[in-house]
Amino acid sequence: MSQPAATAESLAARPEWTRARRIVVKIGSALLADRETGTLKTQWLASLMEDVAELVRQGKDVVLVSSGSIALGRHKLGLPKGALELEQSQAAAAVGQISLAHAYQELAAKSGLTVAQILLTLGDTEQRRRYLNARHTIETLLELKAIPVVNENDTVATAEIKYGDNDRLSARVAGMVSADCLVLLSDIDGLYTAPPASDPTARHIPLVTEITAEIEAMAGDAGTELSKGGMKTKIEAGKIALGAGTNMVITTGKVLNPLRAISEGSRVSWFLAKQDPVTAKKRWIAGQLEPRGTLHVDAGAEKALAAGKSLLVAGVKRVDGEFERGDAVIIRAPDGRELGRGLSAYARGDAERILGRKSSEIADILGFEGGPELIHRNDMALNTRK
Ligand code: GLU
């Protein structure tokens, strides 16, 4: 492993990197596990944790999405090379995930960091109720200054309900936590017009502002025995990220301190989003989701919303419709005007029981601690006043 060579092409890091407040970093299996022996590349992981610690010192939130459980576990179990049966992959993941978590814990601690393991399935990122739950946990961990380390819950995910690759999972996670930057650490320093290993005319693409059919065609297929994704799933991840307002960067992880290398302007491919994560999310809530119910709020709540506050249960007088936690609902003013839309933190049944009640009474009434907000301001898109 070598440090990236400073080339004539080296530039200062893009502002999208230096200004990023919340960064999701995807780490592929091939970077973590030695291909021949299946052992963990501890020196490399230690250098990555140093970089993460530096970003945290700069006040940034960092979430890691790490593969590697199957790659580590298959060697421990002595499974043969080549494609594994689903059951074998699940067994390998069960064994490997423990080693992976252990390594993260140990090496993060050396850089003064605390890590937290989060295993997600496809449903956790697609179903809104579970999506809110997973997001809440990740947000809480970040507030508590822990570094979430996410992987797919491979031991329970079957072929039909699986991402299968952590490229797309990491893009969903980035959208879920409204990250402004997603880094895909790959075995190559970005997107090329053709596979550079086999085509000498291949050119590196430093900047993508739109994922066109031409860009998709460049990605080809690929994927190695160890990692599920190739450039193809990275481009799919790009579509998800850009749609969520997250900028994405593909760069090589085959150097020590790969994140510092980005700060130093090493060669990468940037995919730039046209909008920021907050705007993207508000558009999604306002435009794409079918509202399942209506919340009728009082004048005090209307004022609070206009001032940028969350909608508290205390300010809601009546609810209509059938909705679950995480469903989109319409917010109506006392005179019936639609004020906006948002994702309800409570299902209708629970919401009705706590309407107009004080925050301190909620846990007693429901039997669980749910918080005073019926719609958090981050989950709300208000109509602009005409
Ligand atoms: N979740 C898988 C693992 O941890 C890897 C998926 C991928 O390679 O993207 O082994």
Boltz pocket constraint, residues with backbone or C-beta under 6 A from the ligand:
constraints:
  - pocket:
      binder: B
      contacts: [[A, 28], [A, 29], [A, 66], [A, 67], [A, 68], [A, 69], [A, 70], [A, 71], [A, 93], [A, 151], [A, 152], [A, 154], [A, 164], [A, 165], [A, 166], [A, 167], [A, 226], [A, 227], [A, 228], [A, 229]]
      max_distance: 6.0
